[in-house]
């Protein structure tokens, strides 16, 4: 499907996309090429969440009946993501093949299967390659290590920090593992962590994508940037104008998916990168994103999921005894830690820390520690999220 056909169909089938086009003063006949698309303002994650909230559940961007879908997911925001009745809808199979996955591999999938799409999207990609999937998710590491050892699992997909945790736990338990290949995403892969995993006998490749878009880039054996998929339009755009930038200039990653069922057009991921259009030494001619170069706005990614000040504000409004608060993100030994620092009013209930931690797991989907601090430790005007992580 070309851009002209995509826009024409979505305009007639997805009322939310129709409204978006009309608010930009555009008709379908005006958007025929990638250059034409630059006339449509970028829609970011916050915009999508607001549109879905005002027109539940999909903001009018679904172009088919919900009952025709295979799955519906909910990511933090909340944002609802549809999956159509199509094999490898999220298009990860090419990335997994480039990482060395092949028919007959036994692969442990350490992405979550509860509401969020990562577990299912990688399962679909692995099936398309011909792999057998062990649906692990996260948690119960001792049981997971036992399964890895007993089954002779040779592949892994998930967070690189979780792969390290499993390897360390296996060593503690004295169980040898057969893991030899891994595809990781959803958090940075610092050179020191890649080297550590390689030393443990695991060849690691990383990819880039989002819960809304699926695959937007992946490494080859040269490990020199992320090859763009050939089944989506991925651009690096100027933050102000939204226009595509020339190679080498940093900007926001903006994706358009060629999906008939869902109008995800000119979606700004909020991640920054730059493009390299030179032919890779591996022989692939596709342009490459040159790694993760920061974020747009205030949201941060912790343990592979986004945390936004808006989410925190809505959650903290439940606790009137909290005078001031701040989320603190740190990283030790390649693992993220999240703490909630709070200043409480005099005479606040003694079980506040327990209630905050318990309700945060339900409302925010994050496990965190609570630190009650004096007022002078958290001055007025402190940022809602303080990220002290380094990626070395």
N, C-alpha and C positions, 0 to 999 in steps of 0.2 A: 504494500500500500504506500503510495507517495503522499507528500504533505497535502497536496490539493484535495485528494480523495479523503484523507483523514479528517481534515478540517470540515469539509462539506458534510460528512456523515455525523461527526460529533455535534455540529451546529444544529442539525435537525433532530438528533436523538437525546441530547443531554441539555436540559433547560438551563442548568447552572452555567454551562459553557456558553450557551447562547447569550445569557445576561452578561457574561464576562466580555464577550466579543462586542456586544452592543455598547457597553460602558466605555469601551476603547474606541468606539466609532468605526468599527470594522465590519465588513461583510466577508463571507467565505471566499468570494472571488478575488479578494485582495491578498490572500495568504496562500501562495503557491510554491514558494521556495523557502529555504532556510533563512535567507536574507529578509524575506517578507515577514517571517515570524518575529523578527526583532521589533516590529511595530506593536506587538502584543506585550503589555507589561508583564514582568516576571511575577509569578505567584509563589510565595514562600510558605513554609510550614505553618507559621502563625496565621497567614491568610486562609490557608486551607482549613485549619481548625476552626476559625471564626465562621467561615462559610458553611461548614458542616453543622456547627452549633445552631446556626440560624435556619438551616434547611436540612434537618436530619433525615437519614444518617450520612449521606454522601454529598451534601451541598448542591445537589442537582447535577453532579458530574458523571453519574452512572448512566450509561447509554444502553442498558438492557435491564430487564426485570431482575430484582434481587434473587428470585427463585431460580434463575438460570445460572447462578454462580456456583463454583465448586466450594469456596470457603469465603468467610468474611472475618477479618482480623480487627483488633483494636490495639493501637499503639498509644503510648503516653501522649497526652494533649487535651482530650482524647482525639485520635484521628482513626477513622475506619478505612481499612484497605480491602478492596475486593480482589478475589482471585477468580479468573474466568475458567471455564471448562476446557482447559488446553494443557497439554503436557509441557512441563518446564516453563510455565507462564512467566516466571521471574528471570529466565534466560541465563542461568548460571552454568549450564553444561559446558559451553566453550571455555569458561574460566577454569573449571575443574579439569578438563582434558589438558589444558595448558599446564596445569599444576602436576600432571602425571597420573591422574586418576584414570582407571581403566576398568573394563568389564571384569567382574570376578573379585574386585577389591571388597574387603570388609571394612566399612567406614563407620566410625563413631561420630554421631552428630551431637555436638555439645551445645547447640543453640536451643533456645526455649521453645516449647510447644504450647505454652499457655497464653492464649489470646493474641500475642504478638506473632508476626509472620515468619521470623527467621528460621525456626526449626522446620516448618513445612516447606519453605521456599528452597532450602538446601536439600531437603529430602527429595523434592521433585527433580532438582538438578542432578543429584547422585543417581536416581533411578534412570534418568535419561542417558547417563553415561554407561549404565549397566552394573552399578555397584549395589551391594547389599548393605542396608542401613541399620545401624543399631541406634534407636532413638533415645539418646541419653539425657539431653538437657543438662542442667547444672544441679549440683547437690548430690549427697550420698556418694562421696568420692570413693570410699572404701568399696562399696558395692560395684561402682563403675570400674574400678581398677581390676577387681576380680573378674568381671565380665570381659574386659579387654584382654586379660591374660588367658582366660579359659578358651575364648573364641579365636585367639590369634589375630586380633584386629590389626590391620596394617595401615589404616588411614584415619585421619581426624579432620573434622571441620568445626570451627568455633572460634572463640577468643584466644589469642596467643597466650594471654595470662592464665587462662584455664588449662591450656595444654601443659604449661609449665607446672601448674598445681597437680595435675594428674601424674606427670612424670615423677615429681618429687614424692607424691604419696606412694606410688609404686615402689620407689626406692626404699622408702621407710618400711613398706610391707615385705620387702624382699622378693617381689614378684617381677620377673623379666617380662617386658612387653615387646611386641613385634611391630610397633608403630614405626613407619619409615617415611610417610609423606603426610603433609598437612596443608590445608587451605584455611587461612585465617582472615578475618575482617572484623569490622565494627569497633576497633580500637587501634591506635598506632602500634606499629611493630618497630621498636627501636633497634638499632644495630646490635646492641649488647644482648637483647633478648633473642634475636634471630641466631646470633652466634652460640648462645647457650643451648638453644634447641638443636642446632646443627651438631653440636658436640655430643648431644644425647642420641645422635643417629637419625634425626628427623629432618628431612628436606622440607623447608617451609616456603610457601608462596602466599602472597597476600592479594586481596582484591578490594574493590571499593564499590559500595552501593548503598541504598537506603531502603527503609521499610516500604516506602511508597513505590520506588522504582525498580528494585531488584538490582541486577548487574549493571554497573556503569563503568567498570574498568577492572583489569586484572593483570597480574605479573606473568611474564614468561620466564624462561630459564636465565635470561640475562639480568633480571632483577633491576631493570632500568626504567622505572615508570610503569603506569597501568595502561595497557592497550584498551582503547575504546571498543565497545561491542559494535558490530555492524548492523544490529537490529534496533538501534535507538539513536536519536540525535542528541549528542552530548556536546555542549559548548562551554567555553569559559568566557564570562560576560562581565562587562564593566558594571560596578555596583550602582552607579548613578544613572547611566543611560540605558543599561540593559543590552547594549550592543556587543556582539561577539568581538573578542580581543584578538590581536595577532599572536602568533606563537611566541612563547617566552614571557608574556606579560601576565601577571597574576590577577585573578578575578574570581567571581563566583561560578561554581559548577551549576549549569542549568540544563535540565533534561527534558526532552519530548519523547514520549513513548508512542509507538505505532500500534496502540491497542484500540480496537473498535468498541470495547465494552466500557472504557473508563477514560474520561477526558483529562489526562495528565499531560498538559501541553505547557511548555515554558515554565517548568517547575524548578524553582531555585532551592537547591539542597541546603544552602547556608554554609557549605564548605568552600574553602578557597584552594585554588591550584593554578597551574599554568600548563600550556600545551607544548608538546614537542612533536613536530610534524616530520622529522627526519626518519628515514627507514631504520627500524631497529636491527641490530646485529643478528637477531633470530630469524630475520627474513620477513616478518610480518610488516605490512605497509601501513597499518592503521596508526593514526596519531596516538600519543600517549599523554595521560595526565601525569605530571611530575610530582606525585606524592601529595600528601596533605599539608597545606600551608596556612592553616588557621581556620577560624570560624567567623561568620557574619553575625553580629548581634550578641545577645547575652546568654543563649543556651549553651550548655556544655554536655559532652557525652561522658557518662560514667558507667563503667562496666558494660559498654556497648549500647546503652540506652540514653536518650536525651533527658536532661533535667533543665527545666526552664523556670526563671523567676516567677512567671505567672502561675505555674503549678504550685510552687512553694507558697506564694501569697494566698492562694485560695485555700490551701491546706492549713496554713497557720492562722487563718481568720477564725478557725474553730476554737482556738485556745486564747481566750481573753486574758488569762493570767500571764501571758508572754508579752513583755514590754517591747522587746527587740530580738531579732534573730538573724542568723547568717549560716548558710551551708558552706562547709569547708571541705574541699576535695584535695586529698593528698595521694601519694603513690610511694609504696615501699616494696622493694624486691619484685618489681613488675606487676604489682597488684594495686588496684584502686581502693581507697578508703573514703567513706563519706561520713562526716560528722555534722550534727546540727548544733550550733552554738546558740544558746538562748539566755536572755536576761529576763528574770521573772519578777513579778510584783511581790512585795512583802506579804508573807502569809500564804503564798501559793501552795496548793495541795502537794503533799509529799510524794504522790505517785505520778507526778507530771512526766518525769523522764520515761517511765514505763509506758504510759499512755501514748506519749509522742512516738516512741519507737514502734509500738504495736500498730498504731493507726497509720504510720508512714508506710509500713509494709503493705497495708491494704490500699491506701489511697494513691501512693506514689510509685509502688512496686519497687521500692528501694529499701534495703536493710541498712540502717545507719545507727551510729552511736550518738547519744545525747550528752552535751557538755553544758552544764549551767555555769555561766561566767558572770563576774561582776560587771556593772554598767560601764565602768571605765574601760573594760577590755573590748567593748563593742560600741565605739562612738556613733552618734547619730550620723546618718548618711553613708554608713558602711555598705558596700555592695551586697546584694542578696546572695550571690554565689562568689566565693573566693577560691580560685583554682591555683594551688601551689605545686602542681605536678610539673616535672621535667621529663623529657623524652630522650634519654641518652642510652 
